[in-house]
């Protein structure tokens, strides 16, 4: 969970586990199995966010900050708890992994754009067996959350 004084726009935050280069996507202190390109993409997005953060905060009428907290941490005065939950592995994730593993990959294209997937096979994030298992594993943890708003 992330605790902050306000949330403005879209905030994408994933925490890198200390030395493994793998993401702690569940806030457990344990690294999750992720694709190497995801680490690079997150680092790039965090760097881009950091480069404009001061300017954006200067235009806000409130202060924006965030920090990882336990699921059951209380929200202090003037704070909100925001939980970010990502979908489990989908068919499009598998397609992307295979696409990027190809020696023909150009380093930029994706398998689910209008140009590369004109029939829309990946328009909906249909879960794989692994994705369903990930969702089931997360069920108990999310059942304990008591959000004010979904």
C-alpha beads as a LAMMPS data file, in Angstrom:
LAMMPS data file: protein, C-alpha beads

150 atoms
149 bonds

1 atom types
1 bond types

-500.0 500.0 xlo xhi
-500.0 500.0 ylo yhi
-500.0 500.0 zlo zhi

Masses

1 110.0

Atoms # bond

1 1 1 0.000 0.000 0.000
2 1 1 1.073 3.578 -0.480
3 1 1 0.231 6.314 1.981
4 1 1 0.208 9.890 0.750
5 1 1 -1.346 13.265 1.357
6 1 1 -2.966 13.287 -2.081
7 1 1 -2.960 11.485 -5.391
8 1 1 -3.014 13.470 -8.606
9 1 1 -3.146 11.812 -12.011
10 1 1 -1.654 8.392 -12.528
11 1 1 1.064 7.248 -10.172
12 1 1 2.905 4.091 -11.085
13 1 1 5.069 2.890 -8.256
14 1 1 6.880 -0.390 -7.848
15 1 1 9.598 -0.919 -5.327
16 1 1 12.863 -2.584 -6.366
17 1 1 14.041 -5.229 -3.956
18 1 1 17.453 -4.224 -2.624
19 1 1 20.037 -6.155 -4.573
20 1 1 18.230 -8.674 -6.713
21 1 1 16.954 -6.267 -9.372
22 1 1 13.551 -7.911 -8.940
23 1 1 10.408 -6.070 -7.948
24 1 1 8.604 -6.450 -4.644
25 1 1 5.128 -6.175 -6.125
26 1 1 3.281 -7.351 -3.047
27 1 1 4.962 -5.224 -0.371
28 1 1 6.190 -8.370 1.341
29 1 1 9.921 -7.750 1.202
30 1 1 10.231 -10.752 -1.144
31 1 1 11.047 -10.231 -4.783
32 1 1 8.495 -11.382 -7.333
33 1 1 9.405 -13.086 -10.578
34 1 1 9.272 -10.447 -13.297
35 1 1 10.631 -9.934 -16.758
36 1 1 13.964 -8.072 -17.046
37 1 1 12.432 -5.495 -19.401
38 1 1 9.901 -4.604 -16.714
39 1 1 12.684 -3.558 -14.326
40 1 1 14.157 -1.305 -17.013
41 1 1 10.739 0.155 -17.876
42 1 1 9.925 0.908 -14.240
43 1 1 13.325 2.529 -13.676
44 1 1 12.786 4.667 -16.790
45 1 1 9.296 5.746 -15.638
46 1 1 10.481 6.516 -12.105
47 1 1 13.329 8.629 -13.534
48 1 1 10.890 10.482 -15.825
49 1 1 8.484 11.048 -12.926
50 1 1 11.296 12.322 -10.702
51 1 1 12.457 14.746 -13.401
52 1 1 9.118 16.603 -13.382
53 1 1 8.002 15.989 -9.787
54 1 1 9.243 19.317 -8.405
55 1 1 7.612 21.306 -11.207
56 1 1 4.315 19.431 -10.873
57 1 1 4.282 19.782 -7.080
58 1 1 4.940 23.526 -7.447
59 1 1 1.666 23.852 -9.376
60 1 1 -0.398 21.902 -6.831
61 1 1 -2.367 23.440 -4.010
62 1 1 -1.403 20.484 -1.811
63 1 1 1.682 18.438 -1.064
64 1 1 2.072 15.019 -2.663
65 1 1 4.229 12.381 -1.033
66 1 1 4.191 8.621 -0.769
67 1 1 5.777 5.781 1.148
68 1 1 5.208 2.026 1.289
69 1 1 3.273 0.930 4.378
70 1 1 1.776 -2.277 5.726
71 1 1 -1.701 -3.205 4.511
72 1 1 -3.155 -2.592 7.968
73 1 1 -1.358 0.713 8.627
74 1 1 -3.694 3.466 9.809
75 1 1 -4.011 6.599 7.706
76 1 1 -2.798 9.605 9.647
77 1 1 -4.588 12.943 9.674
78 1 1 -4.760 14.358 6.149
79 1 1 -3.502 11.115 4.605
80 1 1 -5.109 8.551 2.324
81 1 1 -4.166 4.905 1.869
82 1 1 -4.049 3.884 -1.798
83 1 1 -3.681 0.223 -2.766
84 1 1 -2.335 -0.598 -6.233
85 1 1 -3.154 -4.101 -7.421
86 1 1 -1.976 -5.273 -10.823
87 1 1 -3.747 -7.956 -12.814
88 1 1 -2.239 -11.446 -12.937
89 1 1 -0.360 -12.724 -15.949
90 1 1 -2.448 -12.377 -19.095
91 1 1 -2.170 -13.847 -22.575
92 1 1 -0.864 -10.475 -23.720
93 1 1 2.011 -10.705 -21.202
94 1 1 3.008 -14.098 -22.612
95 1 1 2.747 -12.737 -26.164
96 1 1 4.909 -9.755 -25.194
97 1 1 7.545 -11.997 -23.607
98 1 1 7.674 -14.187 -26.730
99 1 1 7.647 -11.127 -29.026
100 1 1 10.583 -9.533 -27.223
101 1 1 12.546 -12.810 -27.154
102 1 1 12.493 -12.977 -30.955
103 1 1 15.748 -12.070 -32.681
104 1 1 13.588 -10.007 -35.073
105 1 1 12.276 -7.725 -32.299
106 1 1 13.114 -4.094 -33.088
107 1 1 13.412 -3.043 -29.440
108 1 1 10.263 -0.891 -29.494
109 1 1 7.248 -2.632 -31.018
110 1 1 4.650 -4.603 -29.059
111 1 1 2.504 -7.560 -30.140
112 1 1 -0.816 -5.913 -29.231
113 1 1 -0.979 -2.713 -31.255
114 1 1 -3.357 -2.087 -34.166
115 1 1 -0.454 -2.582 -36.574
116 1 1 0.747 -5.889 -35.101
117 1 1 -2.613 -7.265 -33.911
118 1 1 -5.318 -5.936 -36.270
119 1 1 -7.803 -8.626 -35.152
120 1 1 -7.598 -7.546 -31.493
121 1 1 -6.581 -10.882 -29.962
122 1 1 -5.146 -9.090 -26.931
123 1 1 -7.753 -6.364 -26.469
124 1 1 -8.915 -7.927 -23.194
125 1 1 -6.439 -9.054 -20.538
126 1 1 -7.503 -12.703 -20.467
127 1 1 -5.646 -14.441 -17.665
128 1 1 -3.431 -17.461 -18.210
129 1 1 -3.501 -20.409 -15.796
130 1 1 -0.609 -18.743 -13.977
131 1 1 -2.547 -15.454 -13.870
132 1 1 -5.545 -17.178 -12.289
133 1 1 -3.217 -18.766 -9.706
134 1 1 -1.769 -15.327 -8.943
135 1 1 -5.255 -13.890 -8.453
136 1 1 -6.286 -16.747 -6.166
137 1 1 -3.084 -16.297 -4.130
138 1 1 -3.852 -12.580 -3.689
139 1 1 -7.481 -13.148 -2.673
140 1 1 -6.845 -13.632 1.064
141 1 1 -4.672 -10.527 1.276
142 1 1 -7.108 -8.258 -0.550
143 1 1 -10.062 -9.627 1.437
144 1 1 -8.531 -8.032 4.567
145 1 1 -8.425 -4.580 2.980
146 1 1 -11.185 -2.149 3.865
147 1 1 -11.083 0.581 1.221
148 1 1 -13.292 3.660 1.507
149 1 1 -13.585 3.780 -2.270
150 1 1 -13.063 1.320 -5.127

Bonds

1 1 1 2
2 1 2 3
3 1 3 4
4 1 4 5
5 1 5 6
6 1 6 7
7 1 7 8
8 1 8 9
9 1 9 10
10 1 10 11
11 1 11 12
12 1 12 13
13 1 13 14
14 1 14 15
15 1 15 16
16 1 16 17
17 1 17 18
18 1 18 19
19 1 19 20
20 1 20 21
21 1 21 22
22 1 22 23
23 1 23 24
24 1 24 25
25 1 25 26
26 1 26 27
27 1 27 28
28 1 28 29
29 1 29 30
30 1 30 31
31 1 31 32
32 1 32 33
33 1 33 34
34 1 34 35
35 1 35 36
36 1 36 37
37 1 37 38
38 1 38 39
39 1 39 40
40 1 40 41
41 1 41 42
42 1 42 43
43 1 43 44
44 1 44 45
45 1 45 46
46 1 46 47
47 1 47 48
48 1 48 49
49 1 49 50
50 1 50 51
51 1 51 52
52 1 52 53
53 1 53 54
54 1 54 55
55 1 55 56
56 1 56 57
57 1 57 58
58 1 58 59
59 1 59 60
60 1 60 61
61 1 61 62
62 1 62 63
63 1 63 64
64 1 64 65
65 1 65 66
66 1 66 67
67 1 67 68
68 1 68 69
69 1 69 70
70 1 70 71
71 1 71 72
72 1 72 73
73 1 73 74
74 1 74 75
75 1 75 76
76 1 76 77
77 1 77 78
78 1 78 79
79 1 79 80
80 1 80 81
81 1 81 82
82 1 82 83
83 1 83 84
84 1 84 85
85 1 85 86
86 1 86 87
87 1 87 88
88 1 88 89
89 1 89 90
90 1 90 91
91 1 91 92
92 1 92 93
93 1 93 94
94 1 94 95
95 1 95 96
96 1 96 97
97 1 97 98
98 1 98 99
99 1 99 100
100 1 100 101
101 1 101 102
102 1 102 103
103 1 103 104
104 1 104 105
105 1 105 106
106 1 106 107
107 1 107 108
108 1 108 109
109 1 109 110
110 1 110 111
111 1 111 112
112 1 112 113
113 1 113 114
114 1 114 115
115 1 115 116
116 1 116 117
117 1 117 118
118 1 118 119
119 1 119 120
120 1 120 121
121 1 121 122
122 1 122 123
123 1 123 124
124 1 124 125
125 1 125 126
126 1 126 127
127 1 127 128
128 1 128 129
129 1 129 130
130 1 130 131
131 1 131 132
132 1 132 133
133 1 133 134
134 1 134 135
135 1 135 136
136 1 136 137
137 1 137 138
138 1 138 139
139 1 139 140
140 1 140 141
141 1 141 142
142 1 142 143
143 1 143 144
144 1 144 145
145 1 145 146
146 1 146 147
147 1 147 148
148 1 148 149
149 1 149 150
